[in-house]
Amino acid sequence: MNHVAVPGADGNLNKQLIDTLIRSRLFRDYESVFTKATGLPLTLQPLDYWQLAHHGKKNENAFCAMLAENRATLAVCLQAHEQMIQHTNELPHTVTCPFGLTETAVPLKLGDKTIGYLRIGQVMRRSPQRADTEKVKRTLAEYGFRFTNDVRKAWEHNPLIPQDRYGAIVRLLTFFAKQLSALINQIVLEKQNAEPLFVQKAREYIAKNKTESLSLADVAKASGASVFHFCKVFKKSTGLKFTDYVARMRLEDARTELLNPNRRISEIAYDVGFQSLTQFNRMFKRIFGQSPTQFRAHLTTGKRASKAA
């Protein structure tokens, strides 16, 4: 397969490519069949992803969902996930978290670059013994999390997939990852061939400098086009005016940062490149149909609703 360069090698573009795959019929059909066959949630996530992969999904592990609602245990889970991602290169990588559950990341490639991962897990690979339950109880206590009857019940009902069967599932996902990689390489190659070179250069320049002050004249000059020609062709190629394109890239980053409850909205606004909080709030609502505050509130409500369901 020909190596296709990631435009700007930018995290936001990785997200766009992964979103394209998630909307594809290939992924949606496979996800449906996979979940029916295994009972496990399947997640496709971009390279930079701040949150638990399966949280809020229909088949989420009930025990993991409880841990996600507590800040201390959530941090432990995220650390385990981060360790898994850091060690996932050309081959899938599997980790077992401090609470005894196994999860695996399978890399997705664009050319020779990893742009995302297929994620499965939240399972036991052997039947838990009494000693395992006591160890989990002690570990939870270290983080101030009580091992209540509900927690015990969720722990005892963790999905069990024997090691050999789990390994076979991972191998199937590896084959599927190659199919998805071939699809996104084809999509990007077709797009690059259809898109003028100066538009590609503009995208790269914007991706690298999106947190700085960006003027239309500067970007047009960096791309090698006149301002008039740039405006006309850039909108035709991207479907967005220059200012809306820049704002959307910044807002995509902001939306990811808003998933972190420890970050202030005003801090995020300035970090992603907006010069005023008012402008940030107005553009966020225009693009996503709700304010940043409403977006965060909706996340919290969605978590509670999925848990109740």
C-alpha positions in Angstrom: 0.0 0.0 0.0 1.2 3.5 -0.8 2.1 5.7 2.2 -0.3 8.6 2.4 0.8 11.6 4.4 -1.4 12.8 7.2 -2.2 16.4 6.3 -0.5 18.5 8.9 -0.1 15.4 11.1 -2.6 17.1 13.4 -4.7 15.6 16.1 -7.8 17.4 14.9 -7.4 15.9 11.4 -7.0 12.4 13.0 -10.3 13.0 14.7 -11.9 13.9 11.4 -10.6 10.8 9.7 -11.8 8.6 12.5 -15.2 10.3 12.4 -15.4 9.5 8.7 -14.7 5.8 9.5 -17.2 5.7 12.3 -19.9 7.0 9.9 -18.9 4.4 7.3 -21.2 1.5 6.5 -18.2 -0.9 6.9 -17.7 0.1 10.5 -21.3 0.4 11.5 -22.1 -3.1 10.1 -19.1 -4.7 11.7 -19.7 -3.0 15.1 -23.3 -4.3 15.1 -22.3 -7.9 14.3 -19.3 -7.8 16.7 -21.4 -6.7 19.6 -24.1 -9.3 18.9 -21.6 -12.0 18.6 -19.4 -11.2 21.7 -21.7 -9.0 23.9 -18.8 -6.5 24.1 -18.8 -2.8 23.1 -16.4 -1.9 20.3 -15.0 1.6 20.2 -13.0 3.3 17.4 -11.2 6.3 18.8 -8.6 8.9 17.5 -5.0 9.0 18.7 -5.7 11.8 21.2 -8.7 10.8 23.3 -9.4 12.0 26.9 -12.0 9.7 28.4 -12.9 6.1 28.9 -13.4 4.4 25.6 -16.6 2.5 26.4 -18.2 4.9 28.9 -21.9 5.4 28.1 -22.1 2.7 25.4 -24.9 0.2 25.5 -22.8 -2.8 26.5 -20.6 -1.0 28.9 -19.3 -3.1 31.8 -21.5 -2.1 34.9 -18.5 -2.3 37.3 -16.4 0.0 35.1 -19.3 2.4 34.8 -19.4 2.7 38.6 -15.6 3.3 38.7 -16.0 6.1 36.1 -18.3 8.0 38.4 -15.6 8.4 41.0 -12.8 10.8 40.3 -10.1 8.7 42.1 -10.9 5.4 40.5 -11.5 7.1 37.1 -7.9 8.4 37.3 -6.7 4.8 37.9 -8.6 3.5 34.9 -7.4 6.4 32.6 -3.8 5.6 33.7 -4.2 2.0 32.7 -5.6 3.1 29.3 -2.8 5.5 28.8 -0.3 2.8 29.5 -2.0 0.6 26.9 -1.9 3.3 24.2 1.7 4.2 24.9 2.7 0.6 24.2 0.5 0.0 21.2 2.7 0.4 18.1 2.4 -1.9 15.0 0.7 -4.7 17.0 -2.2 -4.8 19.4 -1.4 -4.3 23.1 -3.4 -5.7 26.0 -3.3 -4.6 29.6 -5.0 -5.7 32.8 -6.1 -2.8 35.1 -5.5 -2.8 38.9 -9.1 -4.0 39.3 -8.4 -7.2 37.3 -10.1 -6.4 34.0 -8.5 -6.8 30.6 -8.6 -4.4 27.7 -6.9 -4.2 24.3 -6.0 -1.5 21.7 -5.6 -2.4 18.0 -3.8 0.3 16.0 -5.3 1.9 12.9 -2.9 3.2 10.3 -2.9 5.9 7.7 0.2 5.2 5.6 2.9 4.5 8.2 1.3 6.6 10.9 -1.1 5.5 13.7 -4.2 7.7 13.7 -6.4 5.8 16.1 -7.4 2.5 17.8 -10.0 -0.1 17.9 -10.7 -0.8 21.6 -12.3 -3.8 23.3 -12.2 -5.3 26.8 -13.5 -4.7 30.3 -13.5 -8.5 30.7 -12.1 -11.2 32.9 -10.0 -13.8 31.2 -10.3 -16.4 34.0 -12.9 -17.1 36.7 -12.2 -14.8 39.7 -11.3 -16.5 43.0 -12.1 -15.2 46.5 -8.6 -13.8 46.7 -9.3 -11.8 43.6 -12.4 -10.3 45.1 -10.6 -9.4 48.3 -7.8 -7.8 46.3 -10.2 -5.6 44.4 -11.9 -4.7 47.6 -8.6 -3.6 49.1 -7.6 -1.7 46.0 -10.9 0.2 45.9 -10.6 1.1 49.6 -7.2 2.7 48.9 -9.0 5.2 46.7 -11.9 5.8 49.1 -14.4 3.7 47.1 -16.7 1.5 49.2 -17.2 -2.1 48.1 -21.0 -2.0 48.6 -23.4 -4.8 47.7 -24.1 -3.1 44.4 -20.4 -2.9 43.6 -19.9 -6.5 44.6 -22.8 -7.6 42.4 -21.4 -5.7 39.4 -17.9 -7.2 40.1 -19.3 -10.7 40.2 -21.1 -10.2 36.9 -18.0 -9.1 35.0 -18.1 -10.7 31.5 -15.8 -13.7 31.4 -14.0 -14.6 28.1 -11.3 -17.3 28.3 -7.8 -16.3 27.2 -7.8 -18.4 24.0 -11.2 -17.0 22.9 -10.2 -13.5 23.8 -7.0 -13.9 21.7 -9.1 -15.0 18.7 -11.3 -11.9 19.1 -8.2 -9.7 19.1 -7.0 -11.4 15.9 -10.3 -10.8 14.2 -10.1 -7.1 15.2 -6.6 -7.0 13.7 -8.0 -8.1 10.3 -10.8 -5.6 10.6 -8.3 -2.8 11.5 -6.5 -3.6 8.2 -9.7 -3.2 6.3 -10.5 0.2 7.9 -6.9 1.3 7.3 -7.2 0.4 3.6 -10.5 2.4 3.4 -9.2 5.6 5.1 -6.0 5.5 2.9 -8.2 5.3 -0.2 -10.5 8.1 1.0 -7.5 10.4 1.8 -5.7 9.6 -1.4 -8.8 10.4 -3.4 -9.3 13.7 -1.5 -5.7 14.8 -2.0 -5.9 14.1 -5.7 -9.1 16.2 -6.0 -8.0 19.0 -3.8 -5.7 21.8 -5.1 -2.2 21.8 -3.6 -2.6 25.3 -2.2 -5.7 24.2 -0.2 -3.7 21.3 1.3 -0.9 23.7 2.2 -3.5 26.0 3.8 -4.9 23.2 5.9 -1.4 22.3 7.1 -0.6 25.9 8.0 -3.9 26.3 9.9 -3.4 23.0 11.7 0.1 24.0 12.9 -0.9 27.6 13.9 -4.5 27.3 14.9 -3.9 28.5 18.5 -2.2 31.7 17.2 -3.8 34.7 15.5 -4.5 33.7 11.9 -5.4 36.2 9.2 -6.8 35.4 5.8 -3.9 37.3 4.1 -1.3 35.3 6.1 -2.8 31.9 5.3 -3.3 32.8 1.6 0.3 33.9 1.4 1.6 30.7 3.1 -0.4 28.6 0.6 0.9 30.6 -2.4 -2.4 31.9 -3.6 -4.0 35.4 -3.9 -6.6 36.3 -1.3 -9.4 36.4 -3.9 -8.5 33.1 -5.4 -7.9 31.5 -2.0 -11.4 32.5 -0.7 -13.2 31.2 -3.7 -11.4 27.8 -4.0 -10.9 27.2 -0.2 -14.7 27.4 0.5 -15.5 25.2 -2.5 -13.0 22.6 -1.4 -13.8 22.6 2.4 -17.4 23.6 2.3 -16.6 26.4 4.9 -15.4 30.0 4.8 -11.9 30.6 6.1 -13.1 32.0 9.4 -15.6 29.2 10.0 -13.0 26.6 9.1 -10.5 28.0 11.6 -13.2 28.3 14.3 -14.4 24.7 13.8 -10.9 23.4 14.2 -10.4 25.3 17.4 -13.8 24.3 18.7 -13.2 20.6 18.0 -10.2 20.9 20.3 -12.2 22.8 22.8 -14.9 20.1 22.9 -12.4 17.5 23.7 -10.9 19.7 26.5 -14.4 20.2 27.9 -14.6 16.5 28.7 -12.1 17.2 31.5 -14.2 18.6 34.4 -11.1 20.1 36.0 -10.5 22.7 33.3 -12.3 26.1 33.3 -14.2 27.0 30.2 -12.5 30.4 30.0 -9.1 28.7 30.2 -10.0 26.3 27.4 -11.3 29.2 25.2 -8.0 31.1 25.3 -5.8 27.9 25.0 -7.4 26.8 21.7 -7.0 30.3 20.1 -10.0 32.4 20.9 -9.4 36.0 21.9 -12.5 36.5 24.0 -14.8 34.2 26.0 -17.9 35.9 24.4 -16.7 35.0 20.9 -15.9 31.4 22.0 -19.4 30.9 23.5 -21.1 32.4 20.5 -19.2 30.3 18.0 -19.5 27.1 20.1 -23.3 27.5 20.2 -23.4 28.3 16.5 -21.4 25.2 15.5 -22.7 22.7 18.0 -26.1 24.1 18.8 -25.5 24.5 22.5 -23.3 26.5 24.8 -20.1 25.0 26.4 -21.9 25.0 29.7 -24.8 23.1 28.3 -22.5 20.7 26.5 -20.9 19.8 29.9 -24.3 19.5 31.6 -25.5 17.3 28.8 -22.5 15.0 29.3 -23.3 14.6 33.0 -27.0 14.0 32.3 -26.1 11.5 29.6 -23.9 9.5 31.9 -26.7 9.4 34.6 -29.3 8.4 32.0 -27.1 5.6 30.5 -26.4 4.3 34.0 -30.1 4.3 34.9 -31.0 2.5 31.6 
